Amino acid sequence: MSSHNIIGVAGGTAAGKTTIVSKLYDHYGKNTCVIIGQDAYYKDHNNLNFKQRILINYDHPNSIDIDLFYENLVSLKNGHQINKPTYDYNTHTRNTSFESIAPKKLIFVEGTLVLHFKRLVNLMLKKIFIYAPEKIRFDRRVARDMSERGRTIDSVLKQYKETVYPMHKKFVEPSKSIADINISGQNKTEKSVQKIITSIDSLLLKRK
């Protein structure tokens, strides 16, 4: 059994992925697990001006630097430290600074599209999909983008209508079918997290 196991956590925007993964991190602890977010791997568009960058469809799989994402995960799985990119949502550019990440027993890979990419899926020990009704995800997305990412209500609504919703239907929702376990982002967080913990621990025990 590998000493470093990748757990994929996908689902629609604002379905509850980050909250659940954070609770899993709290449970297993920093010495046992690490979180790798898909959003850090947006392609670098520093060559474009701001007006050009805001026109990019960031909800499409093509917006992700899948080669670097895959390369970093393979390195972690093989026990090697990586320099994870960092991303600035306000300017839509990759920062010049990187975050040094050491491999851990559990590597939680979280993002809307992580179960869409077959080469990422092939690295995963466990595949989890977090789902929630459209209305709930929409309301959460609006609140988050305005408070955390400095977006205006008009820009959030425009992006949701033009890219978030259609890309969810085309790429995100279909990946639910390949998940090993589907979790409601509406249920009590503690209950959902415990269900995932039980599943992961059982699988790790079997693979010893």
N, C-alpha and C positions, 0 to 999 in steps of 0.2 A: 504493500500500500504506500502511496505517495505521502511524504511528510507534509505536503502543501496541497490543500484541496480547495478548488474553486466552487463557490456556491453562487449561481446566477439568480438575481432577483429583478424581474421585469414587471411591466404593468403600465397602464395609462398614466398620463401626466397627473400629478396630484392625487394618485390613488392611495397613497400611504406608504410607498416604498421606503422613502428616507426615514420615516418615523420607525417603521418596523426594523429596518437594518440597524438603526441607531440603538434600539433596544437589544438586538442580538449582540451588538458590539459590547454593550454594557454587561450582558450576561457572560459572554466568553472572556472578555477582558483584553486589554491591549497587548498582552504577552502571547495571546493565542490567536487573535484575529486582526484583520485590517480591512478597510473599506476602499474599494476602487470605484469611483463614479464615472459613468459614461460621459457626462458633460465635460469632464476635463479633456476629453479627446476630440473636441470639435477641431476641424481642420484649421490650420493657421492661415488667416486671410489678411495679414499685415500689408500685403501688396495692394490691397484694395482700399479705396477711401470709405469713409463712414457711410455715405449714402448708398454705396454699392454693397457694403457689408450687411446693412439692414434689410436688403432685398433677398438675401439668401434664405432658402427654406431649411431652417435648422431642425426641423422635425423629420426630414427625409434621411434615410440611411447614408446617402452620399455626403451628408454634412459631417460624418464621423471619419476621423483618420483611423480607419480600421486596421491598416498595416501596423501602425505604432501601437494601437490598443492590443492587438493580438501579440505582437512582439513582446510587449511589457508583461502580459499575462503568462506567456510561455516562460519568460525569464523567472517570474515569481514562482511558478509551478515547479521549475527546476532548481529552486533554492537560491536564486540570484537577486541581489538588490537592484532596484530600478530608480530612475529619475522620472517621476510622473509629471507630466505637464500641468500647468495651472491656467485657468481661463478667466477672462474679465468679461462679465455679461454686459456691462455698461458700454464698452467699446467694441464688443464682439471680436476680440483679438486674443491670441494666446500670449500670456505673460512671458517675459524673458527668464523669469525664475522658475525653477523646478522643485518638486518635493521629493526628497529621498525616502523611498519605501522599502522596508526589509520584508522578506517573505515570512509568512506566518502559517500556522497549521490550517487556519480557515481564512480564505480570501473571498470576501463578499463583493461581488461585481454587480453593481446596481445601475439600472437605467431603463428607459422605455424600450430600447431596441436590442438589449443584450441577448435576447432569445431569438432575434431575427437573424443574426449572423451565425451561420452554421459552423464556422471555424472556432467561434467563441464557445458555442454550445458543446462542441466536441471536447473542450477542455474541462467541462463542468462535471463535478461529482453529483450535484443536485440542482434542479431547475425549478424555480418558484415564480409564480405569477400572482401579482396582487391586483385585484379588480375592485371597482366601485362604480356606481351609476354615473352616467354622464353629467347630470345636474350637479352632483356633489363634486366631481372632479373639476368641473367648470368653475364653480364658486371658489373652490380652494385655489385654483390656478390664478384667478383674478386677484384674490387677496394676497397671494404670495408674490406675484410679479410686481404688484404695486408697492408692497411694503419692503421687500427684500432686494428687488432689482431696479427700483426707481422708475418703473414704467408708468405711462399714463393709461387711463382706462380705455381710451380709444385705441391705443397701440396694442393693448392686450386683446381686446375684442377682435380687432382686425386680424391679428396673428392666429387667434384661436379658430376663427371662421375659415381663413384661407389655407392654413397649413396644419395646425394642431389636430383638428377634428378629422379632416380627410386622411392625414397620414396615420392617425390612430386606427381608422377603419381599414386602411390598406396594409399596414405593416405591423402595428403593435397588437391589435386584437387577435389576428390569426396566430400569433406566436403562443397564445394561451394554450393551444391544443397540444403543444409539445412539452408543456410543463409537467413535472412529476407531482407537483402539489399546487392547488389553487387556493388562495387565501383572500377572504373578503377584507377590504380596507375599511369597511364600515363596522365590523365587529369590534368588541373591546380589544384594545391593543394587546393586553396581557394574554388573552386567550389565543389570539393569532400567533403571537410570538412563541408561546409554549408549544403550540402545535408544530411549529417549525423546528424548535429545539429538539423535541421528541423525535422528529423525523431525521434530523441531522445526526443526533447521537446514536440512533438505532443503526443508521447506515455506516457510521464510523466504527461502531462495535463489530458489525458484520465483516468489515474489511480488514480487521486487525489480523 
